Amino acid sequence: MSIQSAVMRAFQKKWAGGWEKYPQMYWAIDLHGVILRSTYTRKEDMSGQEIPPAAIRVLKFLSDQDNHCLILFTASMPDYLMSVENWFHNLGIHFKYVNHNADVKSEGYCNVDQKFYFDVLLDDKAGFEMNSDWDEIERTLKAIGEWK
């Protein structure tokens, strides 16, 4: 499935009544291989890190919207995450949660105790291509009238 199809399907579910149940679109976004290049090293200093320009535009846009919630989905070590979160904050990008979604609780039809709820997953291991898919997300959001 293409990223355009995944984003469109998430919006179609919301338009079909999902906004009433959960008034935000939850985006679970991996860090390495999606936002930052995977280096397979532990780099504490975030200076010199490059993000694709479209990723910055999309992440800023989404984090500025009340109806979108960014969740950082990463296996990074907790002490490293502090510098990552500060770095994103300085870029004007705000992740509400890291590796969980406190907004959505388990119910009679859904157990989110071990797999948190999200509408869209951006992960290189799920096929996300950081060099092209950010542009595709931006085009899709504009085409459906979400990006104004």
C-alpha positions in Angstrom: 0.0 0.0 0.0 1.3 3.5 -0.8 1.6 6.2 1.8 -1.1 8.1 -0.1 -3.5 5.2 0.2 -2.7 4.8 3.9 -3.4 8.5 4.6 -6.5 8.5 2.5 -7.9 5.5 4.2 -7.3 7.0 7.6 -9.2 10.2 6.6 -12.0 8.2 5.1 -12.5 6.4 8.4 -12.5 9.8 10.2 -15.0 11.3 7.7 -17.2 8.3 8.2 -17.7 9.1 11.9 -14.4 8.6 13.5 -13.9 12.3 14.4 -16.7 11.9 17.0 -15.1 9.0 18.8 -11.5 10.3 18.6 -11.4 14.0 17.6 -7.7 13.8 16.6 -5.9 12.0 13.8 -3.1 10.1 15.6 0.2 9.8 13.6 2.7 7.3 15.0 6.0 8.3 13.4 9.3 6.4 13.7 12.4 8.5 14.2 15.3 6.8 12.4 14.8 6.0 8.7 11.7 8.2 8.6 12.6 11.6 10.0 16.4 11.1 10.5 18.8 9.0 8.6 19.6 5.7 10.4 23.2 5.8 11.5 23.1 2.9 13.9 25.2 4.9 16.3 24.3 6.7 19.5 24.7 10.4 18.7 23.7 12.6 21.7 24.3 15.9 19.8 21.5 16.6 17.4 23.5 19.3 15.5 24.2 18.4 12.0 21.2 16.2 11.7 19.4 16.6 8.4 15.6 16.2 8.0 14.1 16.1 4.5 12.6 19.6 3.9 9.2 18.1 3.2 9.3 16.3 6.6 9.9 19.6 8.4 6.9 21.2 6.5 4.6 18.2 7.2 5.6 17.8 10.8 5.2 21.5 11.6 1.9 21.6 9.8 0.5 18.6 11.7 1.8 19.7 15.0 0.2 23.1 14.6 -3.3 21.5 14.0 -5.7 20.9 16.9 -7.1 17.8 15.1 -3.8 16.0 14.6 -1.6 14.4 17.3 2.0 13.4 16.7 3.4 10.3 18.5 7.1 9.6 18.3 7.4 5.9 17.7 11.0 4.9 18.4 13.3 2.4 20.0 15.7 5.1 21.0 17.1 5.2 24.5 15.3 7.5 27.0 18.3 9.8 27.7 18.8 10.3 23.9 15.1 11.1 23.5 15.4 14.2 25.7 17.8 15.8 23.3 15.6 14.7 20.4 12.5 16.2 21.9 14.3 19.5 22.6 15.7 19.6 19.1 12.2 19.1 17.6 10.8 21.7 20.0 13.3 24.2 18.7 12.2 23.4 15.1 8.6 24.1 16.1 7.6 20.4 15.9 5.8 19.0 18.9 5.2 15.4 19.7 2.4 14.9 22.3 3.5 11.3 23.2 6.5 9.0 22.9 5.7 5.3 22.3 2.2 5.5 23.7 -1.2 7.2 23.3 -2.8 8.2 26.6 -5.8 9.6 24.8 -7.2 6.2 23.8 -8.0 3.6 26.4 -8.9 -0.1 26.1 -12.7 -0.7 25.6 -14.9 -3.7 25.0 -13.9 -4.0 21.4 -10.3 -2.7 21.5 -7.4 -3.6 23.7 -4.6 -1.0 23.5 -2.6 -2.1 26.5 0.3 -3.4 24.4 -0.4 -1.8 21.0 -1.3 1.8 21.3 -3.9 3.3 19.0 -2.9 5.3 15.9 -4.5 6.2 12.6 -1.4 6.5 10.4 1.9 4.7 10.9 5.1 6.1 9.3 7.9 3.6 9.7 10.7 2.6 7.4 10.1 -1.1 8.4 6.6 -0.7 7.2 7.8 0.6 3.8 8.0 4.3 4.4 10.5 6.0 2.1 11.8 9.2 3.7 13.1 10.6 0.5 9.8 10.6 -1.3 6.9 9.8 1.1 7.0 13.2 3.0 6.3 15.0 -0.3 3.5 12.5 -1.1 1.9 13.1 2.3 2.0 16.9 1.7 0.5 16.5 -1.7 -2.3 14.2 -0.3 -3.1 16.6 2.5 -3.4 19.5 0.1 -5.4 17.4 -2.4 -8.0 16.5 0.2 -8.3 20.0 1.5 -6.7 19.3 4.9 -3.7 21.5 4.2 -5.1 25.1 3.9 
